[in-house]
Amino acid sequence: MTSQAQIEIGFWRDLLRQKGTPENFLAQRQEDWQDFATHLPELADFLKNAADRKEGDATPATKVLEVGCGLISPLEFSEGSAEITAIDPLVGAYQDLIDLHGRRVRYLQESGEAIAFEDGTFDAVVCINVIDHTPNANHMEQEMRRVLKTGGKLFFGVNFDQALSPAHYGLWNRECVDDLLKEGWNLVECRTDERAEHNQTRYWAVYEKV
């Protein structure tokens, strides 16, 4: 296990301990979802609109993949009936911290750099605060694009930090993002917000696979 992976597990273990109970931790993850929904309302609307299908409708379920979910996906608290799968290479370790079975989101232990789904499986991919946690960002981008349907949406976020965290592999900025997503994507919407207490700018965006 890499030192970055150990740091990730330690982060979630410490946060769970700080919250005192699994219920308090889940409340924190619900707040994280509200943060996502505030800064990336297109994601909240996309998931909510998946509920438009009526009972008995033969239309296939909207399939969403979250790459790098951490300990409990914030998408657990979204509205709608999309079929959500969350992958993370540390799911096995997370299961030792909190029960991941029987939840709305299906959790799989997989790397975003080698996603075990066929081409064009998903209607949307969610990758928020993850791309800087991999040493192979280009591989992850290629895999996300591969498993996404043409015209499908990538809901993307990354932190532009001033100093490198031990769990991260590099500092990101807008130039890095534009270089990563320069081929095969159309930018639909983007915005930033500042978190002065963390000395970072957060980048939120929606891309469409072409």
N, C-alpha and C positions, 0 to 999 in steps of 0.2 A: 504494500500500500504506500502510495506517495505521501510526502509530507503535507502536500496541499489537501489530500483526501483526509488525512488525520486531523488537519485544522478544521475542515468542513464538519466532520463528525463532532469534534469538540465544541464548535460553535453552537450546533443544534442541541447537543447534550447540555451545555451550560444554559442556553436560553430556556430549555424545558425545565431545568432545575430552578432557574430564577422565577419562572411563572408559578411554581409550586405544585400545580395540578395539571393533568392533561386538559381539563376543561378551560383553565386559564390560558394555556398555550393555544388551544383552538380559537379562543377569543382573539388572541393576538394575530393569528393567521386570518381571521375574518377581517380584522382591521387592515391587514396587508391587502386583502382583496378590495376593500373600499378604496385604498390608495391606488391600486391598479385601475379601478373603475373610474376614479376621478381624473387621472392623468391619461388614461387610454380608454375613453368612453366607447370608442369603436369596438373594442373587445367585448365590453359588457353588452352592447347592443347586439353584436353578432351572436353571442351565446344565448341571450334572451330570445332572439328571434327564431332560434332553433325550436322553440316551443310552439311555433305557428302550425305545425302539422297536427291534424285532428286524429283522434283515435281511429284506428283502422285504415289510415292513409298508407298507401303502399310506398310512399316516398322513402328512400333509405335515410337512416339516421345521419345527422350531421356529425362528422368525425373530426375530432380535434386532438392534436398531439401537443403536449407540453414537454419541452426539452429542458431538463434540469429543474426538478420540482422542489428540491430540498425536503425537509421533514414536514410533510403534509402540504399539498398544493393549495394555494389560495383559491384556485378555481373550484374547490369544494363548495364555496359559498356563493358562486355565481348562480344566476337564474337561468332557466331554460332546460331543455332536454337533450342537449348535445351529448354524444358519446365521447367522453374525455378519457384519454390515456396519458399518463404521465410517466416519463422515463428518467432515471437517474442511475449512474453507476454505483451509488451508495445505498440503494433501496434496501439491500440485505442488512446493512448496518442500522439503517433507520428503523427497520422492523424490530430490532432489538430494543429500541427506545420507546416506540409507541406502535400500537396495533394498526396496520395499514389495511387489513382485510375488511371487506364488507362496507366500504365507503363508496361514495358516489363516483369518485375517480378511480380508475384502475391503475395500479402502480406496477411497473415492471423495472427490473434491474437491467438497464441497458445504457450504453454510451451513446451520446448524441453524435459521436464521430463514426458510428457504425450501427445505424438504426435497422432493426430486424423487421422491417415492413416493406411491402412491395412498392414499386413506383406508383405515384399518384393515388395513394391510399387516403390521404386526409384532405378535408376541406379547409382547414386552417392549422397553422403551427404557432405555438406561443413560445417565445424565448426571451425571458425578461431577467436581467441581472445574472446571465449565465455565460455569455460568449467570452467574457474575460476570465472565466474559471476553467478554460481549456487551453492546452498548449497548441491545439490544432484547430484554430478558428475556421480556417478555410475548409477543412474536412467537415466540420459541423455544418457550415453554410451549405456545402454541396449535398450533404445528406438531407438537410431540411428541405432543400429545393427539390430533391429527388422524390421524396415521399409525399410532397404536396401536389395536388391537382393543378393543372394549368388554370389560371384565374383565381387560384386559392390565395388566401391571405396569410401573411406572416405578421404577427403582432410582436413587436421587437422592443427591447429596452436594454440599455447599458448605462453604467455610471461612468462619467468622465471625472476621474479622481485626480488629485494633485500629487498624491504619494501612493506608492505601490503597497497594497495589502499582501501579507504573506500567503493568502489563499489565492491570489490572482497571478496571472502569468505575464501581464503587461498592462501598461496604461493605455486607455482608450480616449479618442477624441472624435470629432465629426469626420475628420479626414480618414481615420481608420475605418469608420462605419461605411463611408462612401466607397472606399476601396474594396471592402469586403462584399458589398452588395451592388457592385457596379454592373454585373452581368446577370441577366435572367430575371431582373426585378424592376418593377415600376414603383416609385415612391408615391404613396397615396396621401399621407399626412404625417407630419412630424411636429414635435414641440419639445421644449425643455422646461425644467423647473430647477430652482436652486435650493440646496440644503446646506445652508451656511454652517450648521453645527457639525456636519460631516465633511465640510470643505470639498463639496462635489456638486457637479451639475448632472442631473439625470436626463437622459435622452429617451424619448418615447416615440414610436413610429409605427405606421402601418405600411406594408409593402404588398404588392400583388405579383405573383409569379406569371411571367409572360412565356 
